[in-house]
């Protein structure tokens, strides 16, 4: 890849070993696994969705406000 070149991908899949932990697009970050210290916390029933444009610090999940955006 050339430095500064646009990515050919629409989304980036983030893994923790063999598990998908999150999916990131230009606007959204959809989190399905989280970690607290050494505890693996699957978020199958309550995924987190962050609007990276308005909340880049990932402080508030908007999953209940934007169900059409997930799963990405």
SEDO-340068 format. One line per 4 residues: number of its first residue (from 0); for each residue x, y, z of C-alpha. Coordinates in steps of 0.1 Angstrom, whole numbers, plus 5000, padded with zeros to 4 digits. Layout:
! SEDO-340068
NUM) X/Y/Z; ...
! end
This chain:
! SEDO-340068
0) 5000/5000/5000; 5012/5035/4992; 5013/5059/5021; 4983/5081/5021
4) 4964/5059/4996; 4927/5053/5002; 4918/5018/5015; 4901/4995/4991
8) 4880/4981/5020; 4846/4994/5032; 4850/4978/5066; 4877/4965/5089
12) 4871/4934/5110; 4889/4934/5144; 4898/4900/5159; 4908/4887/5193
16) 4926/4855/5184; 4898/4835/5166; 4869/4856/5177; 4855/4887/5159
20) 4855/4915/5184; 4843/4944/5163; 4836/4957/5128; 4845/4992/5119
24) 4832/5013/5089; 4837/5050/5081; 4808/5059/5104; 4802/5030/5128
28) 4820/5007/5152; 4800/4976/5160; 4814/4958/5190; 4804/4922/5198
32) 4830/4913/5224; 4845/4933/5251; 4871/4928/5278; 4872/4938/5314
36) 4907/4931/5328; 4911/4894/5319; 4874/4886/5315; 4861/4879/5280
40) 4826/4894/5278; 4806/4883/5247; 4780/4909/5238; 4757/4886/5217
44) 4725/4899/5232; 4735/4935/5237; 4760/4946/5211; 4775/4981/5212
48) 4773/5005/5183; 4792/5037/5183; 4788/5066/5159; 4824/5074/5153
52) 4816/5108/5137; 4798/5122/5167; 4814/5101/5194; 4850/5092/5185
56) 4857/5085/5222; 4831/5056/5222; 4814/5069/5253; 4777/5061/5244
60) 4763/5031/5225; 4736/5040/5200; 4726/5005/5191; 4690/5009/5203
64) 4687/5042/5183; 4700/5028/5150; 4690/4991/5147; 4692/4994/5109
68) 4730/5000/5112; 4738/4966/5127; 4748/4940/5121; 4770/4958/5096
! end
